[in-house]
Amino acid sequence: MSQDIKRTIFLWAHIILGIPIIGYIYSPFKVLPDCAPVVRYVAVPVIILSGLWMWKGHVLRRLVSKSVARPEAADNRLQNVAVKLK
């Protein structure tokens, strides 16, 4: 899946899950207890995570790719040191 498609999916999830928050804010007080758990435990965490992913996802992907590549790089450095010592 390309980065454009992932970004579009996160963007639309962010926008669509923002709709219950608008309803939560503008609904009458009698309705609030019914929709509060959905907004608190589903909509807000997904909005926060998708927003952070769209904002700083490139940094996380870079950190993950470096941590995966590090063992190979360390092995290469050890081999280079061993060759120099011979």
Phi and psi restraints in degrees (range 20) as a CNS / XPLOR table:
assign (resid 1 and name C) (resid 2 and name N)
       (resid 2 and name CA) (resid 2 and name C) 1.0 -75.3 20.0 2
assign (resid 2 and name N) (resid 2 and name CA)
       (resid 2 and name C) (resid 3 and name N) 1.0 164.0 20.0 2
assign (resid 2 and name C) (resid 3 and name N)
       (resid 3 and name CA) (resid 3 and name C) 1.0 -65.8 20.0 2
assign (resid 3 and name N) (resid 3 and name CA)
       (resid 3 and name C) (resid 4 and name N) 1.0 -32.2 20.0 2
assign (resid 3 and name C) (resid 4 and name N)
       (resid 4 and name CA) (resid 4 and name C) 1.0 -64.7 20.0 2
assign (resid 4 and name N) (resid 4 and name CA)
       (resid 4 and name C) (resid 5 and name N) 1.0 -41.1 20.0 2
assign (resid 4 and name C) (resid 5 and name N)
       (resid 5 and name CA) (resid 5 and name C) 1.0 -67.8 20.0 2
assign (resid 5 and name N) (resid 5 and name CA)
       (resid 5 and name C) (resid 6 and name N) 1.0 -41.8 20.0 2
assign (resid 5 and name C) (resid 6 and name N)
       (resid 6 and name CA) (resid 6 and name C) 1.0 -62.2 20.0 2
assign (resid 6 and name N) (resid 6 and name CA)
       (resid 6 and name C) (resid 7 and name N) 1.0 -43.9 20.0 2
assign (resid 6 and name C) (resid 7 and name N)
       (resid 7 and name CA) (resid 7 and name C) 1.0 -62.9 20.0 2
assign (resid 7 and name N) (resid 7 and name CA)
       (resid 7 and name C) (resid 8 and name N) 1.0 -40.1 20.0 2
assign (resid 7 and name C) (resid 8 and name N)
       (resid 8 and name CA) (resid 8 and name C) 1.0 -64.9 20.0 2
assign (resid 8 and name N) (resid 8 and name CA)
       (resid 8 and name C) (resid 9 and name N) 1.0 -40.9 20.0 2
assign (resid 8 and name C) (resid 9 and name N)
       (resid 9 and name CA) (resid 9 and name C) 1.0 -63.2 20.0 2
assign (resid 9 and name N) (resid 9 and name CA)
       (resid 9 and name C) (resid 10 and name N) 1.0 -46.6 20.0 2
assign (resid 9 and name C) (resid 10 and name N)
       (resid 10 and name CA) (resid 10 and name C) 1.0 -64.2 20.0 2
assign (resid 10 and name N) (resid 10 and name CA)
       (resid 10 and name C) (resid 11 and name N) 1.0 -38.5 20.0 2
assign (resid 10 and name C) (resid 11 and name N)
       (resid 11 and name CA) (resid 11 and name C) 1.0 -62.6 20.0 2
assign (resid 11 and name N) (resid 11 and name CA)
       (resid 11 and name C) (resid 12 and name N) 1.0 -46.7 20.0 2
assign (resid 11 and name C) (resid 12 and name N)
       (resid 12 and name CA) (resid 12 and name C) 1.0 -70.5 20.0 2
assign (resid 12 and name N) (resid 12 and name CA)
       (resid 12 and name C) (resid 13 and name N) 1.0 -34.7 20.0 2
assign (resid 12 and name C) (resid 13 and name N)
       (resid 13 and name CA) (resid 13 and name C) 1.0 -63.1 20.0 2
assign (resid 13 and name N) (resid 13 and name CA)
       (resid 13 and name C) (resid 14 and name N) 1.0 -39.8 20.0 2
assign (resid 13 and name C) (resid 14 and name N)
       (resid 14 and name CA) (resid 14 and name C) 1.0 -63.5 20.0 2
assign (resid 14 and name N) (resid 14 and name CA)
       (resid 14 and name C) (resid 15 and name N) 1.0 -45.2 20.0 2
assign (resid 14 and name C) (resid 15 and name N)
       (resid 15 and name CA) (resid 15 and name C) 1.0 -69.7 20.0 2
assign (resid 15 and name N) (resid 15 and name CA)
       (resid 15 and name C) (resid 16 and name N) 1.0 -47.3 20.0 2
assign (resid 15 and name C) (resid 16 and name N)
       (resid 16 and name CA) (resid 16 and name C) 1.0 -65.7 20.0 2
assign (resid 16 and name N) (resid 16 and name CA)
       (resid 16 and name C) (resid 17 and name N) 1.0 -39.6 20.0 2
assign (resid 16 and name C) (resid 17 and name N)
       (resid 17 and name CA) (resid 17 and name C) 1.0 -78.2 20.0 2
assign (resid 17 and name N) (resid 17 and name CA)
       (resid 17 and name C) (resid 18 and name N) 1.0 -5.5 20.0 2
assign (resid 17 and name C) (resid 18 and name N)
       (resid 18 and name CA) (resid 18 and name C) 1.0 -78.9 20.0 2
assign (resid 18 and name N) (resid 18 and name CA)
       (resid 18 and name C) (resid 19 and name N) 1.0 -20.0 20.0 2
assign (resid 18 and name C) (resid 19 and name N)
       (resid 19 and name CA) (resid 19 and name C) 1.0 -63.2 20.0 2
assign (resid 19 and name N) (resid 19 and name CA)
       (resid 19 and name C) (resid 20 and name N) 1.0 -44.4 20.0 2
assign (resid 19 and name C) (resid 20 and name N)
       (resid 20 and name CA) (resid 20 and name C) 1.0 -61.5 20.0 2
assign (resid 20 and name N) (resid 20 and name CA)
       (resid 20 and name C) (resid 21 and name N) 1.0 -29.4 20.0 2
assign (resid 20 and name C) (resid 21 and name N)
       (resid 21 and name CA) (resid 21 and name C) 1.0 -68.0 20.0 2
assign (resid 21 and name N) (resid 21 and name CA)
       (resid 21 and name C) (resid 22 and name N) 1.0 -38.8 20.0 2
assign (resid 21 and name C) (resid 22 and name N)
       (resid 22 and name CA) (resid 22 and name C) 1.0 -62.7 20.0 2
assign (resid 22 and name N) (resid 22 and name CA)
       (resid 22 and name C) (resid 23 and name N) 1.0 -44.1 20.0 2
assign (resid 22 and name C) (resid 23 and name N)
       (resid 23 and name CA) (resid 23 and name C) 1.0 -63.1 20.0 2
assign (resid 23 and name N) (resid 23 and name CA)
       (resid 23 and name C) (resid 24 and name N) 1.0 -37.3 20.0 2
assign (resid 23 and name C) (resid 24 and name N)
       (resid 24 and name CA) (resid 24 and name C) 1.0 -63.8 20.0 2
assign (resid 24 and name N) (resid 24 and name CA)
       (resid 24 and name C) (resid 25 and name N) 1.0 -41.2 20.0 2
assign (resid 24 and name C) (resid 25 and name N)
       (resid 25 and name CA) (resid 25 and name C) 1.0 -71.0 20.0 2
assign (resid 25 and name N) (resid 25 and name CA)
       (resid 25 and name C) (resid 26 and name N) 1.0 -42.4 20.0 2
assign (resid 25 and name C) (resid 26 and name N)
       (resid 26 and name CA) (resid 26 and name C) 1.0 -97.4 20.0 2
assign (resid 26 and name N) (resid 26 and name CA)
       (resid 26 and name C) (resid 27 and name N) 1.0 3.9 20.0 2
assign (resid 26 and name C) (resid 27 and name N)
       (resid 27 and name CA) (resid 27 and name C) 1.0 -82.2 20.0 2
assign (resid 27 and name N) (resid 27 and name CA)
       (resid 27 and name C) (resid 28 and name N) 1.0 158.7 20.0 2
assign (resid 27 and name C) (resid 28 and name N)
       (resid 28 and name CA) (resid 28 and name C) 1.0 -66.9 20.0 2
assign (resid 28 and name N) (resid 28 and name CA)
       (resid 28 and name C) (resid 29 and name N) 1.0 156.3 20.0 2
assign (resid 28 and name C) (resid 29 and name N)
       (resid 29 and name CA) (resid 29 and name C) 1.0 -62.4 20.0 2
assign (resid 29 and name N) (resid 29 and name CA)
       (resid 29 and name C) (resid 30 and name N) 1.0 -25.7 20.0 2
assign (resid 29 and name C) (resid 30 and name N)
       (resid 30 and name CA) (resid 30 and name C) 1.0 -69.0 20.0 2
assign (resid 30 and name N) (resid 30 and name CA)
       (resid 30 and name C) (resid 31 and name N) 1.0 -26.9 20.0 2
assign (resid 30 and name C) (resid 31 and name N)
       (resid 31 and name CA) (resid 31 and name C) 1.0 -89.8 20.0 2
assign (resid 31 and name N) (resid 31 and name CA)
       (resid 31 and name C) (resid 32 and name N) 1.0 -18.0 20.0 2
assign (resid 31 and name C) (resid 32 and name N)
       (resid 32 and name CA) (resid 32 and name C) 1.0 -56.0 20.0 2
assign (resid 32 and name N) (resid 32 and name CA)
       (resid 32 and name C) (resid 33 and name N) 1.0 -44.9 20.0 2
assign (resid 32 and name C) (resid 33 and name N)
       (resid 33 and name CA) (resid 33 and name C) 1.0 -61.5 20.0 2
assign (resid 33 and name N) (resid 33 and name CA)
       (resid 33 and name C) (resid 34 and name N) 1.0 -25.4 20.0 2
assign (resid 33 and name C) (resid 34 and name N)
       (resid 34 and name CA) (resid 34 and name C) 1.0 -74.4 20.0 2
assign (resid 34 and name N) (resid 34 and name CA)
       (resid 34 and name C) (resid 35 and name N) 1.0 -37.7 20.0 2
assign (resid 34 and name C) (resid 35 and name N)
       (resid 35 and name CA) (resid 35 and name C) 1.0 -103.7 20.0 2
assign (resid 35 and name N) (resid 35 and name CA)
       (resid 35 and name C) (resid 36 and name N) 1.0 -4.0 20.0 2
assign (resid 35 and name C) (resid 36 and name N)
       (resid 36 and name CA) (resid 36 and name C) 1.0 -60.6 20.0 2
assign (resid 36 and name N) (resid 36 and name CA)
       (resid 36 and name C) (resid 37 and name N) 1.0 -45.4 20.0 2
assign (resid 36 and name C) (resid 37 and name N)
       (resid 37 and name CA) (resid 37 and name C) 1.0 -62.7 20.0 2
assign (resid 37 and name N) (resid 37 and name CA)
       (resid 37 and name C) (resid 38 and name N) 1.0 -37.4 20.0 2
assign (resid 37 and name C) (resid 38 and name N)
       (resid 38 and name CA) (resid 38 and name C) 1.0 -64.4 20.0 2
assign (resid 38 and name N) (resid 38 and name CA)
       (resid 38 and name C) (resid 39 and name N) 1.0 -44.2 20.0 2
assign (resid 38 and name C) (resid 39 and name N)
       (resid 39 and name CA) (resid 39 and name C) 1.0 -67.8 20.0 2
assign (resid 39 and name N) (resid 39 and name CA)
       (resid 39 and name C) (resid 40 and name N) 1.0 -45.0 20.0 2
assign (resid 39 and name C) (resid 40 and name N)
       (resid 40 and name CA) (resid 40 and name C) 1.0 -68.9 20.0 2
assign (resid 40 and name N) (resid 40 and name CA)
       (resid 40 and name C) (resid 41 and name N) 1.0 -43.7 20.0 2
assign (resid 40 and name C) (resid 41 and name N)
       (resid 41 and name CA) (resid 41 and name C) 1.0 -101.7 20.0 2
assign (resid 41 and name N) (resid 41 and name CA)
       (resid 41 and name C) (resid 42 and name N) 1.0 -10.5 20.0 2
assign (resid 41 and name C) (resid 42 and name N)
       (resid 42 and name CA) (resid 42 and name C) 1.0 -119.8 20.0 2
assign (resid 42 and name N) (resid 42 and name CA)
       (resid 42 and name C) (resid 43 and name N) 1.0 -60.7 20.0 2
assign (resid 42 and name C) (resid 43 and name N)
       (resid 43 and name CA) (resid 43 and name C) 1.0 -66.2 20.0 2
assign (resid 43 and name N) (resid 43 and name CA)
       (resid 43 and name C) (resid 44 and name N) 1.0 -50.7 20.0 2
assign (resid 43 and name C) (resid 44 and name N)
       (resid 44 and name CA) (resid 44 and name C) 1.0 -64.5 20.0 2
assign (resid 44 and name N) (resid 44 and name CA)
       (resid 44 and name C) (resid 45 and name N) 1.0 -46.5 20.0 2
assign (resid 44 and name C) (resid 45 and name N)
       (resid 45 and name CA) (resid 45 and name C) 1.0 -62.2 20.0 2
assign (resid 45 and name N) (resid 45 and name CA)
       (resid 45 and name C) (resid 46 and name N) 1.0 -39.8 20.0 2
assign (resid 45 and name C) (resid 46 and name N)
       (resid 46 and name CA) (resid 46 and name C) 1.0 -67.4 20.0 2
assign (resid 46 and name N) (resid 46 and name CA)
       (resid 46 and name C) (resid 47 and name N) 1.0 -39.3 20.0 2
assign (resid 46 and name C) (resid 47 and name N)
       (resid 47 and name CA) (resid 47 and name C) 1.0 -63.8 20.0 2
assign (resid 47 and name N) (resid 47 and name CA)
       (resid 47 and name C) (resid 48 and name N) 1.0 -43.0 20.0 2
assign (resid 47 and name C) (resid 48 and name N)
       (resid 48 and name CA) (resid 48 and name C) 1.0 -64.4 20.0 2
assign (resid 48 and name N) (resid 48 and name CA)
       (resid 48 and name C) (resid 49 and name N) 1.0 -48.1 20.0 2
assign (resid 48 and name C) (resid 49 and name N)
       (resid 49 and name CA) (resid 49 and name C) 1.0 -65.3 20.0 2
assign (resid 49 and name N) (resid 49 and name CA)
       (resid 49 and name C) (resid 50 and name N) 1.0 -41.9 20.0 2
assign (resid 49 and name C) (resid 50 and name N)
       (resid 50 and name CA) (resid 50 and name C) 1.0 -68.2 20.0 2
assign (resid 50 and name N) (resid 50 and name CA)
       (resid 50 and name C) (resid 51 and name N) 1.0 -36.3 20.0 2
assign (resid 50 and name C) (resid 51 and name N)
       (resid 51 and name CA) (resid 51 and name C) 1.0 -65.3 20.0 2
assign (resid 51 and name N) (resid 51 and name CA)
       (resid 51 and name C) (resid 52 and name N) 1.0 -43.3 20.0 2
assign (resid 51 and name C) (resid 52 and name N)
       (resid 52 and name CA) (resid 52 and name C) 1.0 -64.8 20.0 2
assign (resid 52 and name N) (resid 52 and name CA)
       (resid 52 and name C) (resid 53 and name N) 1.0 -38.5 20.0 2
assign (resid 52 and name C) (resid 53 and name N)
       (resid 53 and name CA) (resid 53 and name C) 1.0 -65.1 20.0 2
assign (resid 53 and name N) (resid 53 and name CA)
       (resid 53 and name C) (resid 54 and name N) 1.0 -41.5 20.0 2
assign (resid 53 and name C) (resid 54 and name N)
       (resid 54 and name CA) (resid 54 and name C) 1.0 -69.1 20.0 2
assign (resid 54 and name N) (resid 54 and name CA)
       (resid 54 and name C) (resid 55 and name N) 1.0 -30.6 20.0 2
assign (resid 54 and name C) (resid 55 and name N)
       (resid 55 and name CA) (resid 55 and name C) 1.0 -82.5 20.0 2
assign (resid 55 and name N) (resid 55 and name CA)
       (resid 55 and name C) (resid 56 and name N) 1.0 -50.1 20.0 2
assign (resid 55 and name C) (resid 56 and name N)
       (resid 56 and name CA) (resid 56 and name C) 1.0 -122.9 20.0 2
assign (resid 56 and name N) (resid 56 and name CA)
       (resid 56 and name C) (resid 57 and name N) 1.0 22.4 20.0 2
assign (resid 56 and name C) (resid 57 and name N)
       (resid 57 and name CA) (resid 57 and name C) 1.0 -64.4 20.0 2
assign (resid 57 and name N) (resid 57 and name CA)
       (resid 57 and name C) (resid 58 and name N) 1.0 -32.7 20.0 2
assign (resid 57 and name C) (resid 58 and name N)
       (resid 58 and name CA) (resid 58 and name C) 1.0 -63.5 20.0 2
assign (resid 58 and name N) (resid 58 and name CA)
       (resid 58 and name C) (resid 59 and name N) 1.0 -34.6 20.0 2
assign (resid 58 and name C) (resid 59 and name N)
       (resid 59 and name CA) (resid 59 and name C) 1.0 -68.9 20.0 2
assign (resid 59 and name N) (resid 59 and name CA)
       (resid 59 and name C) (resid 60 and name N) 1.0 -43.3 20.0 2
assign (resid 59 and name C) (resid 60 and name N)
       (resid 60 and name CA) (resid 60 and name C) 1.0 -63.8 20.0 2
assign (resid 60 and name N) (resid 60 and name CA)
       (resid 60 and name C) (resid 61 and name N) 1.0 -43.0 20.0 2
assign (resid 60 and name C) (resid 61 and name N)
       (resid 61 and name CA) (resid 61 and name C) 1.0 -62.3 20.0 2
assign (resid 61 and name N) (resid 61 and name CA)
       (resid 61 and name C) (resid 62 and name N) 1.0 -38.8 20.0 2
assign (resid 61 and name C) (resid 62 and name N)
       (resid 62 and name CA) (resid 62 and name C) 1.0 -66.6 20.0 2
assign (resid 62 and name N) (resid 62 and name CA)
       (resid 62 and name C) (resid 63 and name N) 1.0 -41.7 20.0 2
assign (resid 62 and name C) (resid 63 and name N)
       (resid 63 and name CA) (resid 63 and name C) 1.0 -64.4 20.0 2
assign (resid 63 and name N) (resid 63 and name CA)
       (resid 63 and name C) (resid 64 and name N) 1.0 -41.3 20.0 2
assign (resid 63 and name C) (resid 64 and name N)
       (resid 64 and name CA) (resid 64 and name C) 1.0 -67.0 20.0 2
assign (resid 64 and name N) (resid 64 and name CA)
       (resid 64 and name C) (resid 65 and name N) 1.0 -41.8 20.0 2
assign (resid 64 and name C) (resid 65 and name N)
       (resid 65 and name CA) (resid 65 and name C) 1.0 -68.0 20.0 2
assign (resid 65 and name N) (resid 65 and name CA)
       (resid 65 and name C) (resid 66 and name N) 1.0 -33.9 20.0 2
assign (resid 65 and name C) (resid 66 and name N)
       (resid 66 and name CA) (resid 66 and name C) 1.0 -70.2 20.0 2
assign (resid 66 and name N) (resid 66 and name CA)
       (resid 66 and name C) (resid 67 and name N) 1.0 -39.0 20.0 2
assign (resid 66 and name C) (resid 67 and name N)
       (resid 67 and name CA) (resid 67 and name C) 1.0 -69.3 20.0 2
assign (resid 67 and name N) (resid 67 and name CA)
       (resid 67 and name C) (resid 68 and name N) 1.0 -30.0 20.0 2
assign (resid 67 and name C) (resid 68 and name N)
       (resid 68 and name CA) (resid 68 and name C) 1.0 -73.2 20.0 2
assign (resid 68 and name N) (resid 68 and name CA)
       (resid 68 and name C) (resid 69 and name N) 1.0 -36.1 20.0 2
assign (resid 68 and name C) (resid 69 and name N)
       (resid 69 and name CA) (resid 69 and name C) 1.0 -82.2 20.0 2
assign (resid 69 and name N) (resid 69 and name CA)
       (resid 69 and name C) (resid 70 and name N) 1.0 -17.2 20.0 2
assign (resid 69 and name C) (resid 70 and name N)
       (resid 70 and name CA) (resid 70 and name C) 1.0 -61.4 20.0 2
assign (resid 70 and name N) (resid 70 and name CA)
       (resid 70 and name C) (resid 71 and name N) 1.0 -44.2 20.0 2
assign (resid 70 and name C) (resid 71 and name N)
       (resid 71 and name CA) (resid 71 and name C) 1.0 -58.6 20.0 2
assign (resid 71 and name N) (resid 71 and name CA)
       (resid 71 and name C) (resid 72 and name N) 1.0 -38.0 20.0 2
assign (resid 71 and name C) (resid 72 and name N)
       (resid 72 and name CA) (resid 72 and name C) 1.0 -67.6 20.0 2
assign (resid 72 and name N) (resid 72 and name CA)
       (resid 72 and name C) (resid 73 and name N) 1.0 -41.0 20.0 2
assign (resid 72 and name C) (resid 73 and name N)
       (resid 73 and name CA) (resid 73 and name C) 1.0 -65.0 20.0 2
assign (resid 73 and name N) (resid 73 and name CA)
       (resid 73 and name C) (resid 74 and name N) 1.0 -39.2 20.0 2
assign (resid 73 and name C) (resid 74 and name N)
       (resid 74 and name CA) (resid 74 and name C) 1.0 -65.5 20.0 2
assign (resid 74 and name N) (resid 74 and name CA)
       (resid 74 and name C) (resid 75 and name N) 1.0 -39.8 20.0 2
assign (resid 74 and name C) (resid 75 and name N)
       (resid 75 and name CA) (resid 75 and name C) 1.0 -63.0 20.0 2
assign (resid 75 and name N) (resid 75 and name CA)
       (resid 75 and name C) (resid 76 and name N) 1.0 -41.2 20.0 2
assign (resid 75 and name C) (resid 76 and name N)
       (resid 76 and name CA) (resid 76 and name C) 1.0 -64.1 20.0 2
assign (resid 76 and name N) (resid 76 and name CA)
       (resid 76 and name C) (resid 77 and name N) 1.0 -40.7 20.0 2
assign (resid 76 and name C) (resid 77 and name N)
       (resid 77 and name CA) (resid 77 and name C) 1.0 -65.1 20.0 2
assign (resid 77 and name N) (resid 77 and name CA)
       (resid 77 and name C) (resid 78 and name N) 1.0 -39.9 20.0 2
assign (resid 77 and name C) (resid 78 and name N)
       (resid 78 and name CA) (resid 78 and name C) 1.0 -65.4 20.0 2
assign (resid 78 and name N) (resid 78 and name CA)
       (resid 78 and name C) (resid 79 and name N) 1.0 -38.8 20.0 2
assign (resid 78 and name C) (resid 79 and name N)
       (resid 79 and name CA) (resid 79 and name C) 1.0 -65.7 20.0 2
assign (resid 79 and name N) (resid 79 and name CA)
       (resid 79 and name C) (resid 80 and name N) 1.0 -40.1 20.0 2
assign (resid 79 and name C) (resid 80 and name N)
       (resid 80 and name CA) (resid 80 and name C) 1.0 -64.6 20.0 2
assign (resid 80 and name N) (resid 80 and name CA)
       (resid 80 and name C) (resid 81 and name N) 1.0 -39.4 20.0 2
assign (resid 80 and name C) (resid 81 and name N)
       (resid 81 and name CA) (resid 81 and name C) 1.0 -67.1 20.0 2
assign (resid 81 and name N) (resid 81 and name CA)
       (resid 81 and name C) (resid 82 and name N) 1.0 -41.4 20.0 2
assign (resid 81 and name C) (resid 82 and name N)
       (resid 82 and name CA) (resid 82 and name C) 1.0 -63.6 20.0 2
assign (resid 82 and name N) (resid 82 and name CA)
       (resid 82 and name C) (resid 83 and name N) 1.0 -37.7 20.0 2
assign (resid 82 and name C) (resid 83 and name N)
       (resid 83 and name CA) (resid 83 and name C) 1.0 -68.3 20.0 2
assign (resid 83 and name N) (resid 83 and name CA)
       (resid 83 and name C) (resid 84 and name N) 1.0 -39.5 20.0 2
assign (resid 83 and name C) (resid 84 and name N)
       (resid 84 and name CA) (resid 84 and name C) 1.0 -67.6 20.0 2
assign (resid 84 and name N) (resid 84 and name CA)
       (resid 84 and name C) (resid 85 and name N) 1.0 -32.5 20.0 2
assign (resid 84 and name C) (resid 85 and name N)
       (resid 85 and name CA) (resid 85 and name C) 1.0 -74.4 20.0 2
assign (resid 85 and name N) (resid 85 and name CA)
       (resid 85 and name C) (resid 86 and name N) 1.0 -23.6 20.0 2
